[in-house]
Amino acid sequence: MPNSASGPFWCVSLNPAIDKRMRVPRLITGGVNRVSEVRAEPGGKAAHVAMVLGALGADPIWLGFAGGSMGQQLLSGLRGIGIRTEPVMVCQDTRVNLEIIDDDGGVTEILEPGTEIEETDWELFFRAFEKLLAEGKKGGTVIASGSLPRDADAAVYQRLTESAHSYGHKMFVDTGGEPMRIALSAKPDLIKPNRDETEWLLGKEIVDCIAAKNAAQRLCEMGAQSVVVSMGSEGFVFQPGMGQEGYYVKPASVAARSSVGAGDATMAALAYGLSERFEMEKTLRLAAACGAANCVADAPARVRMEDVVEFEGQVRIEKLA
C-alpha cells in the first residue's frame, strides 16, 4: 500500500489503555487459571486506528492522555512502531484492559473505567488539539474513538467536532451513548456505532441489514453526514448520506483469534480510503478486509497486509436502495 495519503490523520484517544491479552487452556471462573501466554500492546480504540493507518501507509498522529508507568509503556509501544504521539501527561495511571482467550475460542474482556482527568489537563488537551489542527493542511481527518474518562463532560465529542470543522478538517466519531447523541448536533462527517449503540440511540431493534440501513438513514437525519452501522461478524452497513443508496458489506469468513479491535481496523481503512478518494466499493472492500485481518492477527490492530490483500477478494458488497 503506497504511502500517499492525501490528508493528515489525527487519532484522538481520551481514555487510552494498555491491552493485555492472556491465553489460558480453559477459563475457570472462581478458580485458579494458569496463563500460557501474555502479551501487552498499546490499546484504546484510537491507538488501534493509528496502528492500522500506519500499516496502510499513512502517517497518523496519536493525541491523548497518558500517565504513570502504563502511560509510558503505551507511548513507547506506539513510537516503537513508528506512530507519532502528542501526549498530554497526567498524574493518574493509564488504565489496563484485560482480554482472556481460552483454547475453545472464548473471549472474556475486563475493561478498567479510567480515572478522572483534571480540568487543567483538559485545557492542555484542547490547546494541543487545536494547535495540531491549525498546523495541519486543510482536508485532514480527525478520528476520535472510544469511551470517555470518568466524570468527563458528555459534550466532549461535540466540541472536538466543532473544532475540527472550524479548521477545515473532517471528523469521524466512534463512541456510544450520550456522547454520541450530543455529537450528532455538530454534524460529524462519519459515525460508526455498533448494533447495540445504534439501538440505544434510536430505541429500535436492528434485526438485519435493511433495519441497519433504515437506522443509518435516521442517524443522518439527526446530523451525521455518513454512517456505518457495525454488526460484528455479519459485516456492516454504510450509508454515505441522507437519501442516498446504501451498502451492505459482508467480510470474509475467518477463524478469528479475537474480534477486539476489528471495528477500529475497519474505521482506519474507511478513513484512509475516503481520504485517498478511492472508488466507494474499493474503500468498503478495504475496510472489511482490514477488520477480518485484525481478527486473525497476533494482537489487536497488528494487521498483516498479506492478509488484507487476501481477504479483499472475499468481501461481498450489496447495494441497498
Sine and cosine of phi, psi and omega as CSV:
sin_phi,cos_phi,sin_psi,cos_psi,sin_omega,cos_omega
0.00,0.00,0.86,-0.52,-0.07,-1.00
-0.92,0.38,0.51,-0.86,0.04,-1.00
-1.00,0.01,0.98,0.19,-0.12,-0.99
-0.69,-0.72,0.35,0.94,-0.06,-1.00
-0.81,0.59,0.74,-0.67,-0.18,-0.98
-0.98,0.21,-0.34,0.94,-0.01,-1.00
-0.69,-0.72,0.37,-0.93,0.02,-1.00
-0.94,0.33,0.41,-0.91,0.06,-1.00
-0.84,-0.54,0.74,-0.67,0.11,-0.99
-0.86,-0.51,0.83,-0.56,-0.03,-1.00
-0.96,-0.28,0.93,-0.37,-0.13,-0.99
-0.99,-0.13,0.82,-0.57,-0.05,-1.00
-0.82,-0.57,0.97,-0.23,-0.04,-1.00
-1.00,0.03,-0.29,0.96,-0.01,-1.00
-0.63,-0.78,0.88,0.48,-0.09,-1.00
-0.94,0.35,0.05,-1.00,-0.08,-1.00
-0.35,-0.94,0.23,-0.97,0.33,-0.94
-0.99,-0.12,0.80,-0.60,0.07,-1.00
-1.00,-0.03,0.91,-0.42,0.04,-1.00
-0.96,-0.29,0.90,-0.44,0.00,-1.00
-0.97,-0.23,0.82,-0.57,0.03,-1.00
-0.87,-0.49,0.58,-0.81,0.07,-1.00
-0.90,-0.44,0.71,-0.70,0.04,-1.00
-0.74,-0.67,0.48,-0.88,0.05,-1.00
-0.86,0.51,-0.70,0.72,0.04,-1.00
-0.40,-0.92,0.79,-0.61,-0.02,-1.00
-0.97,0.26,0.85,-0.53,0.00,-1.00
-0.95,-0.32,0.96,-0.28,0.03,-1.00
-0.93,0.36,0.79,-0.61,0.01,-1.00
0.99,0.17,0.10,0.99,0.00,-1.00
-0.82,-0.57,-0.15,-0.99,0.01,-1.00
-1.00,0.02,0.77,-0.63,0.04,-1.00
-0.87,-0.48,0.82,-0.58,0.04,-1.00
-0.98,-0.18,0.84,-0.54,-0.11,-0.99
-0.99,0.13,0.75,-0.66,0.02,-1.00
-1.00,0.00,-0.38,0.92,-0.03,-1.00
-0.39,-0.92,0.60,-0.80,0.07,-1.00
-0.64,-0.77,0.65,-0.76,-0.02,-1.00
-0.57,-0.82,0.74,-0.67,0.01,-1.00
-0.90,-0.43,0.74,-0.67,-0.08,-1.00
-0.70,-0.72,0.35,-0.94,0.15,-0.99
-0.84,0.54,0.69,-0.72,-0.09,-1.00
-0.70,-0.71,-0.12,-0.99,-0.21,-0.98
1.00,-0.02,0.55,-0.83,-0.13,-0.99
-0.86,0.51,-0.65,0.76,-0.05,-1.00
-0.92,0.39,-0.56,0.83,0.08,-1.00
-0.90,0.44,-0.67,0.74,0.05,-1.00
-0.87,0.49,-0.69,0.73,0.02,-1.00
-0.86,0.50,-0.73,0.69,-0.01,-1.00
-0.88,0.48,-0.66,0.75,-0.02,-1.00
-0.91,0.42,-0.65,0.76,0.01,-1.00
-0.95,0.30,-0.62,0.78,0.11,-0.99
-0.84,0.54,-0.67,0.74,0.05,-1.00
-0.87,0.49,-0.66,0.75,0.02,-1.00
-0.90,0.44,-0.51,0.86,0.01,-1.00
-0.98,0.18,-0.19,0.98,0.04,-1.00
0.94,-0.34,0.03,1.00,0.03,-1.00
-1.00,0.10,0.12,-0.99,-0.02,-1.00
-0.80,-0.60,0.95,0.32,-0.10,-1.00
-0.97,0.26,0.35,-0.94,0.15,-0.99
-0.91,-0.40,0.79,-0.61,0.08,-1.00
-1.00,-0.04,0.77,-0.64,0.04,-1.00
-0.79,-0.61,0.80,-0.60,0.02,-1.00
-0.04,-1.00,-0.07,-1.00,0.02,-1.00
-1.00,0.06,0.56,-0.83,0.08,-1.00
-0.52,-0.85,0.64,-0.77,-0.02,-1.00
-0.46,-0.89,0.51,-0.86,0.07,-1.00
0.93,0.37,-0.20,-0.98,-0.04,-1.00
-0.91,0.41,-0.56,0.83,0.03,-1.00
-0.93,0.37,-0.58,0.81,0.07,-1.00
-0.90,0.43,-0.66,0.75,0.05,-1.00
-0.90,0.43,-0.63,0.78,0.04,-1.00
-0.90,0.43,-0.64,0.77,0.04,-1.00
-0.87,0.50,-0.77,0.64,-0.03,-1.00
-0.91,0.41,-0.66,0.75,0.02,-1.00
-0.88,0.47,-0.65,0.76,0.01,-1.00
-0.91,0.42,-0.67,0.74,0.03,-1.00
-0.92,0.40,-0.73,0.69,-0.02,-1.00
-0.91,0.42,-0.52,0.85,-0.01,-1.00
-0.91,0.42,-0.36,0.93,0.05,-1.00
-0.94,-0.35,0.35,0.94,0.15,-0.99
1.00,0.07,0.24,0.97,0.03,-1.00
-1.00,0.01,0.83,-0.56,0.06,-1.00
-0.95,0.30,0.63,-0.78,-0.05,-1.00
-0.80,-0.60,0.57,-0.82,0.11,-0.99
-0.78,-0.63,0.98,0.21,-0.09,-1.00
-0.99,0.15,0.50,-0.86,0.25,-0.97
-0.96,-0.26,0.94,-0.34,-0.10,-1.00
-0.98,0.19,0.73,-0.69,-0.02,-1.00
-0.81,-0.59,0.23,-0.97,-0.02,-1.00
-0.97,0.25,-0.51,0.86,-0.08,-1.00
-0.97,0.26,0.56,-0.83,0.03,-1.00
-0.93,0.36,0.66,-0.75,0.17,-0.99
-0.89,0.45,0.65,-0.76,-0.08,-1.00
-0.95,0.31,0.24,-0.97,0.06,-1.00
-0.84,-0.54,0.79,-0.61,0.10,-1.00
-0.97,-0.23,0.74,-0.67,-0.06,-1.00
-0.94,-0.33,0.76,-0.65,0.06,-1.00
-0.85,-0.52,0.87,-0.50,-0.02,-1.00
-0.93,-0.35,0.86,-0.51,-0.04,-1.00
-0.91,-0.42,0.80,-0.60,0.05,-1.00
-0.98,-0.21,0.20,-0.98,-0.12,-0.99
-0.92,0.40,-0.30,0.95,0.05,-1.00
-1.00,0.08,0.00,1.00,0.03,-1.00
1.00,-0.08,-0.01,1.00,0.04,-1.00
-0.94,0.34,0.64,-0.77,-0.02,-1.00
-0.82,-0.57,0.82,-0.57,0.06,-1.00
-0.89,-0.45,0.82,-0.57,0.01,-1.00
-0.95,-0.32,0.69,-0.73,0.09,-1.00
-0.81,-0.58,0.94,-0.35,-0.15,-0.99
-0.94,-0.35,0.86,-0.51,0.09,-1.00
-0.95,0.32,0.50,-0.87,-0.08,-1.00
-0.98,0.22,-0.36,0.93,-0.15,-0.99
1.00,0.05,0.35,-0.94,-0.09,-1.00
-0.97,-0.24,0.22,-0.98,0.01,-1.00
-0.94,0.33,0.68,-0.74,0.02,-1.00
-0.99,-0.15,0.74,-0.67,-0.01,-1.00
-0.92,0.39,0.46,-0.89,-0.02,-1.00
-0.86,0.51,-0.63,0.78,0.01,-1.00
-0.90,0.44,-0.56,0.83,0.03,-1.00
-0.95,0.31,-0.58,0.81,0.10,-0.99
-0.88,0.47,-0.65,0.76,0.02,-1.00
-0.89,0.46,-0.65,0.76,0.05,-1.00
-0.90,0.45,-0.64,0.77,0.00,-1.00
-0.89,0.46,-0.77,0.63,-0.04,-1.00
-0.90,0.43,-0.55,0.84,0.06,-1.00
-0.90,0.43,-0.70,0.71,0.02,-1.00
-0.91,0.40,-0.64,0.77,0.00,-1.00
-0.88,0.48,-0.75,0.67,-0.03,-1.00
-0.93,0.36,-0.52,0.85,0.06,-1.00
-0.90,0.44,-0.69,0.73,0.03,-1.00
-0.89,0.45,-0.68,0.73,0.00,-1.00
-0.89,0.45,-0.65,0.76,-0.02,-1.00
-0.92,0.39,-0.55,0.83,-0.05,-1.00
-0.99,0.14,-0.38,0.93,-0.05,-1.00
-0.99,0.15,0.50,-0.86,0.04,-1.00
-0.93,0.36,0.51,-0.86,-0.07,-1.00
-0.89,0.45,0.45,-0.89,-0.01,-1.00
1.00,-0.03,0.21,0.98,0.06,-1.00
-0.98,0.21,0.07,-1.00,-0.04,-1.00
-0.77,-0.64,0.82,-0.57,0.15,-0.99
-0.99,-0.12,0.77,-0.64,0.05,-1.00
-0.87,-0.48,0.96,-0.29,-0.03,-1.00
-0.96,-0.29,0.86,-0.52,-0.17,-0.99
-0.72,-0.69,0.57,-0.82,0.22,-0.98
0.97,-0.26,-0.01,-1.00,0.00,-1.00
-0.96,0.27,0.16,-0.99,0.05,-1.00
-0.98,-0.18,0.41,-0.91,0.11,-0.99
-0.89,0.46,0.27,-0.96,-0.01,-1.00
-0.84,0.55,0.74,-0.68,0.08,-1.00
0.91,0.42,0.34,0.94,0.05,-1.00
-0.96,0.29,0.45,-0.89,0.07,-1.00
-0.90,0.43,0.81,-0.59,-0.03,-1.00
-0.91,0.42,-0.24,0.97,-0.01,-1.00
-1.00,-0.02,0.20,0.98,-0.05,-1.00
-0.86,0.50,-0.71,0.71,-0.03,-1.00
-0.92,0.38,-0.53,0.85,0.10,-0.99
-0.88,0.47,-0.72,0.69,-0.01,-1.00
-0.89,0.45,-0.67,0.74,0.02,-1.00
-0.88,0.47,-0.65,0.76,0.00,-1.00
-0.90,0.43,-0.70,0.72,0.01,-1.00
-0.89,0.46,-0.64,0.77,0.02,-1.00
-0.91,0.41,-0.72,0.69,0.00,-1.00
-0.85,0.53,-0.72,0.69,-0.01,-1.00
-0.91,0.42,-0.58,0.81,-0.03,-1.00
-0.91,0.41,-0.41,0.91,0.03,-1.00
-0.99,-0.16,0.13,0.99,0.08,-1.00
0.99,0.11,0.44,0.90,-0.01,-1.00
-0.90,-0.43,0.36,-0.93,0.07,-1.00
-1.00,0.08,0.39,-0.92,-0.01,-1.00
-0.75,-0.66,0.86,-0.51,0.09,-1.00
-0.94,-0.34,0.73,-0.68,-0.07,-1.00
-0.82,-0.57,0.75,-0.66,0.07,-1.00
-0.74,-0.67,1.00,-0.04,0.05,-1.00
-0.46,-0.89,-0.12,-0.99,-0.02,-1.00
-0.64,-0.76,0.01,-1.00,0.11,-0.99
0.91,0.41,-0.50,-0.87,-0.06,-1.00
-0.88,0.48,-0.62,0.78,0.05,-1.00
-0.85,0.53,-0.62,0.79,0.04,-1.00
-0.94,0.33,-0.69,0.73,-0.02,-1.00
-0.85,0.53,-0.69,0.72,-0.01,-1.00
-0.93,0.36,-0.61,0.79,-0.03,-1.00
-0.88,0.48,-0.49,0.87,-0.03,-1.00
-0.85,0.52,-0.49,0.87,-0.03,-1.00
-0.92,0.39,-0.34,0.94,0.02,-1.00
-1.00,-0.03,0.05,1.00,0.08,-1.00
0.86,0.50,0.86,0.50,0.07,-1.00
-0.87,0.50,0.50,-0.86,-0.08,-1.00
-0.95,0.32,-0.49,0.87,0.07,-1.00
-0.44,-0.90,0.67,-0.74,0.14,-0.99
-0.83,-0.55,0.43,-0.90,-0.03,-1.00
-0.68,-0.73,0.95,0.32,0.09,-1.00
-0.98,0.22,0.50,-0.87,0.13,-0.99
-1.00,0.09,-0.04,-1.00,-0.07,-1.00
-0.86,0.52,-0.75,0.66,-0.03,-1.00
-0.88,0.47,-0.67,0.74,-0.01,-1.00
-0.91,0.41,-0.61,0.79,0.04,-1.00
-0.91,0.41,-0.68,0.73,0.03,-1.00
-0.89,0.47,-0.61,0.79,0.04,-1.00
-0.91,0.42,-0.68,0.73,-0.04,-1.00
-0.90,0.44,-0.62,0.78,-0.15,-0.99
-0.96,-0.29,-0.27,0.96,-0.03,-1.00
0.94,0.33,0.43,0.90,0.00,-1.00
-0.75,-0.66,0.58,-0.81,-0.01,-1.00
-0.97,0.22,0.65,-0.76,0.06,-1.00
-0.98,-0.20,0.98,-0.19,-0.10,-0.99
-0.99,-0.12,-0.38,0.93,-0.03,-1.00
-0.34,-0.94,-0.06,-1.00,-0.07,-1.00
-0.93,0.38,-0.48,0.88,0.04,-1.00
-0.93,0.37,-0.68,0.73,0.05,-1.00
-0.90,0.44,-0.61,0.79,0.04,-1.00
-0.91,0.41,-0.63,0.78,0.03,-1.00
-0.90,0.43,-0.69,0.72,0.03,-1.00
-0.90,0.43,-0.62,0.78,0.03,-1.00
-0.91,0.41,-0.66,0.75,0.02,-1.00
-0.89,0.46,-0.63,0.77,0.06,-1.00
-0.88,0.48,-0.67,0.74,0.02,-1.00
-0.90,0.44,-0.63,0.78,0.03,-1.00
-0.92,0.39,-0.54,0.84,0.12,-0.99
-0.90,0.44,-0.65,0.76,0.03,-1.00
-0.90,0.44,-0.46,0.89,-0.01,-1.00
-1.00,0.10,-0.12,0.99,0.09,-1.00
0.66,-0.75,-0.42,0.91,-0.01,-1.00
-0.92,0.40,0.65,-0.76,0.02,-1.00
-0.99,0.16,-0.49,0.87,0.13,-0.99
-0.43,-0.90,0.38,-0.92,-0.15,-0.99
-0.63,-0.77,0.67,-0.74,0.23,-0.97
-0.90,-0.44,0.83,-0.56,0.12,-0.99
-0.97,-0.25,0.92,-0.38,-0.04,-1.00
-1.00,0.08,0.72,-0.69,-0.01,-1.00
-0.83,-0.55,0.53,0.84,0.07,-1.00
0.90,0.43,-0.72,-0.69,-0.05,-1.00
-0.92,0.39,-0.26,0.97,0.05,-1.00
-0.98,0.22,-0.17,0.99,0.01,-1.00
0.97,-0.26,-0.50,-0.87,0.00,-1.00
-0.49,-0.87,0.33,-0.94,0.10,-0.99
-0.93,-0.36,0.73,-0.68,0.04,-1.00
-0.91,-0.41,0.82,-0.57,0.07,-1.00
-0.92,-0.39,0.96,-0.27,-0.12,-0.99
-0.96,0.28,-0.15,0.99,0.02,-1.00
0.18,-0.98,0.22,-0.97,-0.04,-1.00
-0.89,0.45,0.79,-0.62,0.06,-1.00
0.98,0.19,0.00,1.00,-0.03,-1.00
-1.00,0.00,0.26,-0.97,0.09,-1.00
-0.92,0.40,0.71,-0.71,0.01,-1.00
-0.99,-0.16,0.02,-1.00,-0.02,-1.00
-0.69,-0.72,0.70,-0.72,0.20,-0.98
-0.97,-0.24,0.82,-0.57,-0.10,-0.99
-0.88,-0.47,0.89,-0.45,-0.01,-1.00
-0.95,-0.31,0.88,-0.48,-0.05,-1.00
-0.97,0.23,0.12,-0.99,0.10,-0.99
-0.88,0.47,0.55,-0.83,0.09,-1.00
-0.99,0.10,0.86,-0.51,-0.08,-1.00
-0.77,-0.64,0.38,-0.93,0.12,-0.99
-0.99,0.10,1.00,-0.03,-0.17,-0.99
-0.96,0.29,0.71,-0.70,0.20,-0.98
-0.97,0.23,-0.67,0.74,0.04,-1.00
-0.25,-0.97,0.57,-0.82,0.03,-1.00
-1.00,-0.06,-0.01,1.00,-0.02,-1.00
-0.88,0.48,0.82,-0.57,0.00,-1.00
1.00,-0.04,-0.10,1.00,-0.05,-1.00
-0.90,0.44,-0.68,0.73,0.03,-1.00
-0.90,0.43,-0.54,0.84,0.03,-1.00
-0.94,0.35,-0.63,0.77,0.06,-1.00
-0.89,0.45,-0.64,0.77,0.06,-1.00
-0.89,0.46,-0.71,0.71,0.01,-1.00
-0.88,0.48,-0.69,0.73,0.00,-1.00
-0.86,0.51,-0.71,0.71,-0.03,-1.00
-0.93,0.36,-0.59,0.81,0.08,-1.00
-0.88,0.48,-0.73,0.68,0.00,-1.00
-0.88,0.48,-0.66,0.75,-0.01,-1.00
-0.91,0.42,-0.77,0.63,-0.04,-1.00
-0.89,0.45,-0.64,0.76,0.01,-1.00
-0.93,0.36,-0.60,0.80,0.04,-1.00
-0.91,0.42,-0.62,0.78,0.00,-1.00
-0.98,0.20,-0.11,0.99,-0.03,-1.00
0.86,0.50,0.64,0.77,0.14,-0.99
-0.89,0.45,0.38,-0.93,0.18,-0.98
-0.85,0.52,0.53,-0.85,-0.14,-0.99
-0.83,0.56,-0.73,0.68,-0.05,-1.00
-0.92,0.39,-0.51,0.86,0.08,-1.00
-0.91,0.41,-0.68,0.74,0.05,-1.00
-0.88,0.47,-0.72,0.69,-0.03,-1.00
-0.92,0.40,-0.61,0.79,0.04,-1.00
-0.90,0.43,-0.68,0.73,0.03,-1.00
-0.89,0.45,-0.66,0.75,-0.03,-1.00
-0.89,0.46,-0.73,0.69,0.01,-1.00
-0.91,0.41,-0.61,0.80,-0.01,-1.00
-0.92,0.38,-0.62,0.78,0.04,-1.00
-0.91,0.41,-0.63,0.78,0.06,-1.00
-0.88,0.48,-0.68,0.73,0.03,-1.00
-0.92,0.39,-0.66,0.75,0.01,-1.00
-0.89,0.46,-0.56,0.83,0.06,-1.00
-0.89,0.46,-0.60,0.80,-0.07,-1.00
-0.93,0.36,-0.39,0.92,0.01,-1.00
-0.97,-0.25,0.06,1.00,-0.03,-1.00
-0.97,0.23,0.28,-0.96,0.00,-1.00
-0.93,0.36,-0.43,0.90,-0.02,-1.00
-0.43,-0.90,0.33,-0.94,0.01,-1.00
-0.81,0.59,0.74,-0.67,0.09,-1.00
0.96,0.27,0.03,1.00,0.02,-1.00
-1.00,0.03,0.82,0.58,-0.07,-1.00
-0.94,0.33,0.56,-0.83,0.08,-1.00
-0.97,-0.26,0.73,-0.68,-0.08,-1.00
-0.91,0.42,-0.47,0.88,0.05,-1.00
-0.91,0.41,-0.55,0.84,0.08,-1.00
-0.94,0.35,-0.67,0.74,0.00,-1.00
-0.85,0.52,-0.74,0.68,-0.02,-1.00
-0.88,0.48,-0.68,0.74,0.01,-1.00
-0.89,0.45,-0.70,0.72,-0.10,-1.00
-0.97,0.23,-0.38,0.93,0.03,-1.00
-0.84,0.54,-0.63,0.77,-0.04,-1.00
-0.95,0.31,-0.17,0.98,-0.05,-1.00
-0.97,-0.26,0.04,1.00,-0.02,-1.00
-0.98,0.21,0.69,-0.72,0.06,-1.00
-0.94,-0.33,0.76,-0.65,-0.02,-1.00
-0.84,-0.55,0.77,-0.64,-0.01,-1.00
-0.81,-0.59,0.76,-0.65,0.04,-1.00
-0.98,0.18,0.62,-0.78,-0.02,-1.00
-0.86,-0.51,0.90,-0.43,-0.03,-1.00
-0.95,0.32,0.00,0.00,0.00,0.00
